[in-house]
Amino acid sequence: MDSSSEIVHAILPLFLVAGLGATPAMVGLIDGIAEATAYIVKIFSGALSDYLRNRRAIVIFGYALSGLSKFLFPLATVR
């Protein structure tokens, strides 16, 4: 899962610019929003993990969500 994420993260800016016509500023904005979202989710998932005391379910849900989201990438189209 980690290696597939690294591959996607490496080519995503190229896809956004060449495939979807995004500007470098838009790529920066998208990356900034993604990083901020990741940090916020980490805070809430940590609190949820402490509250539920079921870390395995949260980890499985996170990896499943990450894996399933990769199938949505081909749905991105150029308008």
C-alpha positions in Angstrom: 0.0 0.0 0.0 2.8 2.4 0.9 4.7 1.9 -2.4 1.5 2.4 -4.5 0.8 5.6 -2.6 4.4 6.8 -3.2 4.0 6.1 -6.9 0.7 8.0 -7.1 2.1 11.0 -5.1 5.1 11.1 -7.5 3.1 11.4 -10.7 0.0 13.2 -9.4 1.4 16.8 -10.0 2.3 15.8 -13.6 -1.2 14.4 -14.2 -2.8 17.5 -12.7 -0.8 19.9 -14.9 -0.5 17.9 -18.2 -3.7 15.9 -18.0 -6.2 18.2 -16.3 -4.6 21.6 -17.1 -4.0 22.8 -13.6 -1.5 25.5 -12.9 1.5 25.0 -10.6 -0.3 27.3 -8.1 -3.4 25.1 -8.2 -1.1 22.0 -7.6 0.4 23.8 -4.6 -3.1 24.6 -3.2 -4.3 21.0 -3.7 -1.2 19.7 -2.0 -1.6 22.1 0.9 -5.2 21.2 1.4 -4.3 17.5 1.3 -1.6 17.9 3.9 -3.8 19.9 6.2 -6.6 17.3 5.9 -4.1 14.5 6.7 -3.0 16.3 9.9 -6.6 17.0 11.0 -7.6 13.4 10.4 -4.6 12.2 12.4 -5.7 14.3 15.4 -9.3 13.0 15.3 -8.3 9.4 14.5 -5.9 9.4 17.5 -8.7 10.7 19.8 -11.1 8.2 18.4 -8.5 5.4 18.8 -8.1 6.4 22.5 -11.9 6.5 23.0 -12.8 3.2 21.3 -9.6 1.3 22.2 -9.9 -0.6 19.0 -6.9 0.5 17.0 -7.0 -2.5 14.6 -10.5 -1.6 13.2 -9.3 2.0 12.6 -6.1 0.9 10.9 -8.0 -1.6 8.7 -10.6 1.1 7.8 -7.8 3.6 6.9 -5.9 1.2 4.7 -9.2 0.0 3.0 -10.2 3.6 2.3 -6.8 4.4 0.9 -6.9 1.3 -1.3 -10.4 1.9 -2.6 -9.7 5.6 -3.3 -7.0 4.6 -5.9 -9.8 3.1 -8.1 -11.4 6.6 -8.3 -8.3 8.1 -10.0 -9.2 6.9 -13.5 -12.6 8.7 -13.2 -10.9 12.1 -13.3 -11.4 13.6 -16.7 -10.4 16.7 -18.6 -13.2 19.2 -19.3 
